[in-house]
């Protein structure tokens, strides 16, 4: 499987603190995570070095480590495995494929706006679907942050 990088940006007219809250708060994140898979939520304390599990209604998803969390500036997650039917998997071929993939978020000032940049490693077979899902998720993040 070829690894590809999704890179997206959006300008948001809101304070960094509000945008960060939309990214991190369970109330908002469940709504924009749903663009990737219905019912998705995160289990973590968001501290650097902590485990994070993103799983959906089917108890499937992805597991990672919080590599960097600088509130209002940067969040970097490195994936370490998968979860299927509620069971953590770090050794299967599917789990090995995502090991080392990263998902990154950066907030920077851009004139009167804040620019949210995301990067996400992705297998080539999921690239188009996930790229389209990111477009929808970013639109929700912008909407929640500005309203």
Secondary structure, DSSP 8 states (H G I E B T S, - for coil): --EEEEEEEEEE-S-HHHHHHHHH-HHHHHHHHTTTSTT-EEES---TT-EEEEE-TTS-EEEEEEEEEETTTEEEEEEEEEEETTEEESSSHHHHHHTT-EEEEEEEEETTEEEEEEEEEEEGGGHHHHHHHHHHHHHHHHHHHH-
